[in-house]
Amino acid sequence: MKRTRLRPSFVVVLASVASMFLVAGLVFGLTESARATPAHPAPARMVVFDCPGQSAPLVRPKTFILTCADGNVAISKLSWTSWTPGLASATGTLEENDCTPYCADGHFHAYPAVVVLWGSTAVKNHPGEHSYAKLTLILTGTRPRYYDYLTHKWVTAPVTQTSSLLTSPAALSPHA
């Protein structure tokens, strides 16, 4: 059987053509896979709701109402130092009505505080939005006093208080 020798120029051309097909296949394959699966999905927009039936979610609010029925407790003058998917923190002022002698005739008092929002849950019917689920209030100065109806004594509020937050605009709303 007679062997045929390939000429060097033919080998170079064949290798060049094969390389071009290989590079084109890699480039096309990589760009297609990049389009199909994003490297980092867009993070959810973090929001907070202060009162049931509120029409718009809040992002880095300046004021946050804690008692929606009467507005006797709120956090104001909020200055946010962090607003991430895991945690939001701010300094601000707890404003609380002493309701003495009764709430309509009471006086508001201000207490310095640190506010921490944490926990995350998807907002119903709002794709791409997550709401903070918990609020921790840390009083950094004087603390409010209130009458404890169980012990029938005046007591000072604790330094740290944690409560659950509304996680959708319709939560607890009569129209939900």
GUVO-59771 format. One line per 4 residues: number of its first residue (from 0); their letters; for each residue x, y, z of C-alpha. Coordinates in steps of 0.05 Angstrom, whole numbers, plus 5000, padded with zeros to 4 digits. Layout:
# GUVO-59771
NUM) a) X Y Z ~ ...
# end
This chain:
# GUVO-59771
0) mkrt) 5000 5000 5000 ~ 5027 5067 4980 ~ 5028 5123 5031 ~ 5014 5194 5011
4) rlrp) 5051 5249 5045 ~ 5013 5312 5062 ~ 5047 5375 5042 ~ 5064 5423 5100
8) sfvv) 5024 5480 5071 ~ 4962 5436 5067 ~ 4971 5416 5140 ~ 4977 5489 5161
12) vlas) 4913 5509 5124 ~ 4875 5449 5152 ~ 4898 5466 5223 ~ 4879 5539 5213
16) vasm) 4809 5522 5189 ~ 4799 5473 5246 ~ 4822 5526 5296 ~ 4773 5577 5268
20) flva) 4715 5528 5275 ~ 4737 5511 5346 ~ 4742 5584 5367 ~ 4676 5603 5334
24) glvf) 4642 5544 5368 ~ 4670 5564 5436 ~ 4651 5637 5428 ~ 4581 5620 5405
28) glte) 4572 5568 5460 ~ 4597 5615 5514 ~ 4555 5674 5493 ~ 4493 5631 5488
32) sara) 4503 5600 5556 ~ 4516 5669 5585 ~ 4450 5693 5557 ~ 4413 5632 5583
36) tpah) 4439 5636 5655 ~ 4458 5703 5685 ~ 4519 5699 5729 ~ 4485 5739 5784
40) papa) 4410 5746 5786 ~ 4385 5816 5803 ~ 4376 5824 5878 ~ 4306 5834 5904
44) rmvv) 4285 5905 5922 ~ 4278 5910 5997 ~ 4218 5947 6024 ~ 4181 5958 6089
48) fdcp) 4107 5971 6105 ~ 4085 6011 6165 ~ 4008 6009 6163 ~ 3957 5960 6134
52) gqsa) 3928 5981 6067 ~ 3986 6028 6053 ~ 3989 6038 5978 ~ 4064 6042 5967
56) plvr) 4121 6003 5998 ~ 4173 6045 6034 ~ 4247 6046 6018 ~ 4292 6081 6069
60) pktf) 4234 6120 6100 ~ 4246 6182 6142 ~ 4188 6165 6188 ~ 4158 6098 6206
64) iltc) 4091 6091 6244 ~ 4089 6036 6296 ~ 4017 6044 6320 ~ 3974 6054 6259
68) adgn) 3906 6059 6293 ~ 3922 6121 6333 ~ 3991 6144 6311 ~ 4014 6150 6383
72) vais) 4081 6115 6371 ~ 4127 6128 6312 ~ 4201 6130 6294 ~ 4223 6194 6260
76) klsw) 4286 6229 6235 ~ 4311 6163 6208 ~ 4382 6165 6179 ~ 4397 6098 6145
80) tswt) 4467 6071 6150 ~ 4451 6005 6116 ~ 4396 5978 6070 ~ 4415 5909 6045
84) pgla) 4376 5844 6032 ~ 4397 5817 6100 ~ 4392 5878 6145 ~ 4376 5952 6147
88) satg) 4398 5997 6203 ~ 4386 6070 6221 ~ 4390 6120 6277 ~ 4328 6159 6294
92) tlee) 4280 6182 6347 ~ 4224 6143 6380 ~ 4166 6190 6389 ~ 4114 6166 6439
96) ndct) 4051 6197 6467 ~ 4047 6189 6543 ~ 3971 6189 6539 ~ 3967 6228 6604
100) pyca) 3915 6243 6626 ~ 3888 6209 6563 ~ 3916 6200 6493 ~ 3879 6257 6459
104) dghf) 3907 6305 6512 ~ 3974 6271 6520 ~ 4044 6296 6504 ~ 4095 6267 6456
108) hayp) 4164 6252 6483 ~ 4227 6237 6442 ~ 4277 6181 6456 ~ 4341 6168 6416
112) avvv) 4342 6100 6383 ~ 4375 6052 6335 ~ 4328 6015 6288 ~ 4346 5948 6256
116) lwgs) 4302 5915 6203 ~ 4317 5843 6188 ~ 4288 5778 6161 ~ 4262 5775 6090
120) tavk) 4199 5750 6058 ~ 4173 5756 5987 ~ 4118 5809 5979 ~ 4054 5777 5955
124) nhpg) 4034 5800 5884 ~ 4098 5842 5878 ~ 4150 5801 5839 ~ 4222 5823 5854
128) ehsy) 4204 5855 5921 ~ 4221 5828 5990 ~ 4198 5858 6055 ~ 4235 5861 6121
132) aklt) 4198 5816 6171 ~ 4224 5840 6238 ~ 4241 5906 6272 ~ 4287 5912 6331
136) lilt) 4286 5979 6368 ~ 4345 5995 6413 ~ 4336 6055 6459 ~ 4403 6088 6468
140) gtrp) 4385 6141 6520 ~ 4328 6154 6567 ~ 4270 6106 6560 ~ 4195 6116 6564
144) ryyd) 4156 6097 6626 ~ 4088 6065 6622 ~ 4035 6037 6667 ~ 4036 5961 6669
148) ylth) 3964 5939 6678 ~ 3985 5869 6699 ~ 4028 5891 6758 ~ 3992 5957 6769
152) kwvt) 4059 5994 6771 ~ 4096 6045 6730 ~ 4155 6012 6694 ~ 4210 6033 6647
156) apvt) 4210 6006 6576 ~ 4265 5955 6561 ~ 4327 5976 6523 ~ 4313 5928 6465
160) qtss) 4246 5911 6435 ~ 4233 5865 6375 ~ 4168 5860 6337 ~ 4141 5831 6273
164) llts) 4127 5876 6213 ~ 4073 5875 6160 ~ 4099 5838 6099 ~ 4050 5862 6046
168) paal) 4009 5924 6031 ~ 3944 5887 6044 ~ 3964 5850 6108 ~ 3911 5859 6161
172) spha) 3873 5905 6115 ~ 3797 5899 6116 ~ 3799 5899 6039 ~ 3849 5841 6034
# end
